[in-house]
């Protein structure tokens, strides 16, 4: 059991170890009709990024920087800031400022935060939005790719009034528009020689992603998004690598190659060449090497894979949650949204798995298939190449 939990332990350890260095800020927006109040809290270390010599900038300089980049919009037009911008007392190691804005209208409001993305592309702003008129409260993750968020009359209103079927449709589309998740599922089909094996891996994957999807969307756990994107890519490479291990019966060589590659990345990170935290990379390397060694030596690894794919499902569940967290989720409908979205994900993945299985069966019946070892070798090599490419580029993005 320890083997299956190594990535989770590494992820939590890396999150704790790297929490003080990750670029982030926090904003609280209170909407009162046409008036919007903003309290922006910034770690002192973030403020020093504005100075070449890493010295703490003055309040006036920091206010000017934020005023230019953080503001609400009404009907697409920027709301006016009402001076003065006030400096507030904050906990040690933080800077806090209070802004007041007046908008031309009280509908079609958006909030925009472009601060620090010009300095750190991976910066994240944790935004809390309170509408004093309607009483609605939402949380948002603002990133470089998603700097503007609708708060009235936008996506949040659509979700608030959406039918259950809309949540199901969102889950289905998430599978069929996510190339990485589709690649992983097709890898599961390739590695399953029997229907029973396929049931095992899909069951483990379902349990895993259902659990972490719920934990992430409800705010119980909020892992680093960039870590999850990279780990999703690693699971794709591992599924391809396991197929190669099964075909070649050389688990030691493949395990050393994968584990050694991750160890080298950890060493480079320790030397200052960016990427994922060294602890996370070492944990992932230890897990993958052991996993490939064990699966390559078992005659029937079907039952083991239900545990392995459960671990992989935990990672993909956080990936599923990433898209939902970009939306303005209606708090009173979170349970309904989660159930509907999860049902949609299941429908999408079962349709993909069933479609691939039926297509193979049809080609086999028509005698149009190539030898299985050749197909598996070529497809698995493609999965490994694709997974490694995504893992490296996402790790060093």
DAKA-V566637 format. One record per residue. N is the residue number from 1. OMEGA is omega as a letter, one per 30 degrees, with the letter a starting at -180 (* if undefined). NEAR is the number of other C-alpha atoms within 12 Angstrom. D_CENTER is the distance of its C-alpha to the mean C-alpha in whole Angstrom. Layout:
BEGIN
[[N;OMEGA;NEAR;D_CENTER] [N;OMEGA;NEAR;D_CENTER]]
END
This chain:
BEGIN
[[1;a;12;25] [2;a;16;24] [3;a;25;23] [4;a;29;20] [5;a;25;19] [6;l;29;19] [7;a;37;15] [8;l;33;14] [9;l;24;17] [10;a;30;16] [11;l;36;13] [12;l;24;15] [13;l;22;17] [14;l;28;15] [15;a;27;14] [16;a;19;17] [17;a;18;19] [18;a;23;17] [19;a;18;17] [20;a;17;20] [21;a;19;19] [22;a;27;15] [23;a;31;16] [24;l;36;16] [25;a;39;18] [26;l;31;19] [27;l;36;21] [28;a;33;23] [29;l;39;24] [30;a;33;27] [31;l;38;29] [32;a;26;32] [33;l;25;33] [34;a;28;34] [35;a;30;33] [36;l;38;30] [37;a;36;30] [38;l;38;27] [39;a;36;27] [40;l;39;24] [41;a;36;24] [42;l;38;23] [43;a;29;23] [44;a;28;26] [45;l;25;25] [46;a;33;23] [47;a;35;26] [48;l;25;28] [49;a;25;26] [50;a;27;28] [51;l;17;31] [52;a;11;32] [53;l;10;34] [54;l;13;31] [55;a;14;33] [56;l;22;32] [57;l;22;33] [58;l;17;35] [59;a;24;34] [60;l;17;36] [61;a;18;34] [62;l;32;30] [63;a;32;31] [64;l;22;32] [65;a;26;29] [66;a;34;27] [67;a;34;29] [68;a;21;29] [69;a;24;25] [70;a;43;24] [71;l;41;26] [72;l;45;26] [73;l;34;27] [74;a;33;30] [75;l;22;30] [76;l;20;29] [77;a;20;31] [78;l;26;30] [79;a;30;32] [80;l;25;34] [81;l;29;34] [82;a;19;37] [83;g;16;38] [84;l;16;38] [85;a;26;35] [86;l;24;35] [87;a;24;34] [88;l;19;33] [89;a;16;34] [90;l;17;30] [91;l;12;30] [92;l;12;30] [93;a;17;28] [94;l;24;27] [95;a;32;28] [96;a;30;28] [97;a;33;30] [98;l;33;31] [99;l;35;31] [100;a;30;33] [101;l;35;32] [102;a;27;35] [103;a;30;33] [104;a;22;36] [105;a;25;35] [106;l;27;33] [107;a;26;31] [108;a;27;28] [109;l;40;27] [110;l;36;23] [111;a;44;22] [112;l;37;21] [113;l;40;20] [114;a;31;20] [115;l;40;21] [116;l;33;20] [117;l;27;18] [118;a;17;22] [119;l;21;22] [120;a;23;18] [121;a;23;16] [122;l;31;13] [123;l;32;14] [124;l;33;13] [125;l;40;15] [126;a;30;15] [127;l;36;17] [128;a;30;19] [129;l;39;22] [130;l;29;25] [131;a;26;27] [132;a;18;31] [133;a;17;32] [134;a;16;30] [135;a;16;29] [136;l;26;25] [137;l;25;23] [138;l;37;19] [139;a;32;16] [140;l;40;14] [141;l;41;11] [142;a;38;13] [143;a;34;12] [144;a;24;14] [145;a;19;13] [146;a;25;14] [147;a;30;17] [148;a;33;19] [149;l;41;18] [150;l;33;21] [151;l;43;22] [152;l;36;25] [153;a;20;26] [154;a;24;23] [155;a;23;20] [156;l;32;20] [157;l;24;24] [158;l;19;23] [159;a;30;21] [160;a;27;23] [161;a;20;26] [162;l;21;24] [163;l;17;26] [164;a;24;24] [165;l;20;24] [166;l;24;22] [167;l;31;19] [168;l;26;20] [169;l;26;20] [170;l;34;16] [171;l;34;15] [172;a;29;18] [173;l;28;17] [174;l;32;13] [175;a;36;14] [176;l;25;17] [177;l;20;15] [178;a;26;12] [179;a;21;14] [180;l;32;12] [181;l;41;12] [182;l;30;16] [183;l;37;17] [184;a;43;15] [185;l;43;18] [186;l;36;20] [187;l;43;20] [188;l;50;21] [189;a;37;24] [190;a;37;25] [191;a;42;25] [192;a;31;27] [193;a;25;31] [194;l;17;32] [195;l;19;31] [196;l;19;30] [197;a;24;28] [198;l;31;26] [199;a;25;26] [200;a;28;25] [201;l;41;22] [202;l;42;21] [203;l;29;22] [204;l;29;20] [205;a;37;16] [206;l;37;17] [207;a;28;18] [208;a;32;15] [209;l;37;12] [210;a;37;14] [211;a;30;15] [212;l;35;11] [213;l;40;10] [214;a;33;13] [215;a;26;13] [216;a;31;10] [217;l;41;11] [218;l;26;15] [219;l;24;14] [220;l;13;15] [221;l;22;12] [222;a;30;9] [223;l;36;8] [224;a;36;7] [225;a;35;4] [226;l;34;6] [227;a;41;7] [228;l;37;5] [229;a;35;5] [230;a;36;9] [231;l;47;9] [232;l;45;9] [233;l;38;11] [234;l;44;13] [235;l;45;14] [236;l;43;15] [237;a;38;17] [238;l;46;19] [239;l;46;19] [240;a;39;22] [241;l;50;23] [242;l;47;24] [243;l;41;26] [244;l;36;28] [245;a;37;29] [246;a;32;30] [247;a;27;32] [248;a;20;33] [249;l;22;34] [250;a;22;33] [251;a;29;30] [252;a;27;31] [253;a;20;31] [254;a;33;28] [255;l;33;26] [256;l;25;28] [257;a;24;27] [258;l;38;23] [259;l;31;23] [260;l;23;25] [261;l;25;23] [262;l;35;20] [263;l;29;23] [264;l;22;24] [265;l;31;21] [266;l;28;21] [267;l;22;25] [268;l;21;24] [269;l;22;21] [270;l;19;24] [271;l;13;26] [272;l;14;24] [273;l;17;23] [274;l;19;19] [275;l;30;16] [276;l;43;14] [277;a;39;16] [278;a;32;19] [279;l;31;19] [280;a;38;16] [281;l;41;17] [282;l;33;20] [283;l;33;19] [284;l;43;17] [285;l;34;20] [286;l;32;22] [287;a;37;20] [288;l;44;20] [289;l;33;24] [290;a;29;25] [291;a;41;24] [292;l;39;25] [293;a;29;28] [294;a;28;29] [295;a;36;28] [296;a;31;30] [297;l;22;33] [298;l;19;33] [299;l;12;35] [300;a;18;33] [301;a;31;29] [302;a;28;28] [303;l;23;28] [304;a;26;26] [305;l;35;23] [306;l;29;23] [307;a;29;22] [308;a;42;20] [309;l;42;18] [310;l;33;17] [311;l;42;15] [312;l;48;13] [313;l;40;13] [314;l;38;11] [315;a;45;9] [316;l;45;8] [317;l;44;8] [318;l;42;5] [319;l;39;4] [320;a;44;7] [321;a;41;7] [322;l;33;4] [323;a;32;8] [324;a;34;10] [325;l;36;9] [326;a;31;10] [327;l;32;14] [328;a;39;16] [329;l;40;16] [330;a;33;20] [331;a;26;20] [332;a;19;23] [333;a;26;22] [334;a;28;19] [335;l;20;20] [336;l;25;21] [337;a;37;18] [338;a;37;16] [339;a;26;19] [340;l;27;20] [341;a;39;16] [342;l;41;16] [343;l;29;19] [344;l;30;18] [345;a;40;16] [346;l;33;19] [347;a;26;21] [348;a;29;19] [349;l;36;18] [350;l;30;22] [351;l;22;23] [352;a;31;22] [353;l;32;23] [354;l;23;26] [355;l;18;27] [356;a;23;26] [357;l;26;29] [358;l;17;31] [359;l;18;31] [360;l;24;32] [361;l;15;35] [362;l;14;36] [363;l;15;36] [364;l;15;38] [365;l;11;40] [366;a;11;41] [367;l;11;42] [368;a;13;39] [369;l;17;37] [370;l;15;37] [371;a;14;37] [372;a;20;34] [373;a;21;34] [374;a;17;34] [375;a;20;31] [376;a;33;29] [377;a;26;30] [378;a;22;29] [379;l;30;26] [380;l;36;24] [381;l;27;25] [382;l;26;23] [383;l;38;20] [384;a;35;21] [385;a;23;21] [386;l;29;18] [387;l;35;16] [388;l;30;17] [389;l;22;17] [390;a;28;14] [391;a;34;13] [392;a;29;16] [393;l;21;15] [394;l;24;11] [395;a;35;13] [396;a;23;15] [397;*;19;14]]
END
